[in-house]
Amino acid sequence: MDIRNFESILTVGENVAVEFKRCGSGIGNDVYESICSFLNRFGGDHAVGKGSRYF
């Protein structure tokens, strides 16, 4: 993924194929559940970060 693709995803926001997760002190179970649901569907993109600068 290049920077333009990533910026486009940030602009569009969450949808059926994109999810943003905030992980302040570690990766929670909800992140793993989301990844598994994406794997069981059509795939997608996860953006995991510590802050909310972009989401």
C-alpha positions in Angstrom: 0.0 0.0 0.0 1.4 3.4 -0.9 0.7 6.7 0.9 -1.9 7.8 -1.6 -3.9 4.6 -1.1 -3.7 5.0 2.7 -4.7 8.7 2.5 -7.7 7.6 0.4 -8.7 5.1 3.0 -8.5 7.7 5.8 -10.6 10.1 3.8 -13.4 7.6 3.1 -13.4 6.3 6.6 -14.7 3.0 8.0 -16.9 0.8 5.9 -17.4 -2.9 5.3 -13.8 -3.4 4.2 -12.0 -0.8 6.4 -11.8 -0.5 10.2 -9.8 1.7 12.5 -8.7 0.6 15.9 -7.1 2.5 18.7 -4.7 0.6 21.0 -3.5 2.7 23.9 -1.8 0.1 26.1 -1.9 -3.1 23.9 -4.0 -4.9 21.4 -7.4 -5.9 22.8 -9.6 -8.8 21.9 -11.8 -6.6 19.7 -8.9 -6.2 17.3 -8.4 -9.9 17.0 -12.2 -10.4 16.5 -12.2 -7.8 13.7 -9.3 -9.3 11.9 -10.9 -12.8 12.1 -14.2 -11.4 10.8 -12.3 -9.8 7.9 -10.5 -13.0 7.1 -13.7 -14.9 7.1 -15.3 -12.4 4.7 -13.7 -10.7 1.8 -10.6 -9.2 3.5 -10.0 -5.6 4.1 -7.7 -3.0 5.7 -7.1 -2.4 9.4 -5.4 0.7 10.7 -4.2 0.2 14.3 -2.7 3.0 16.2 -2.1 4.5 19.6 -3.6 7.9 19.1 -6.6 9.4 17.4 -4.7 11.8 15.1 -6.2 10.2 12.0 -9.3 8.5 13.4 
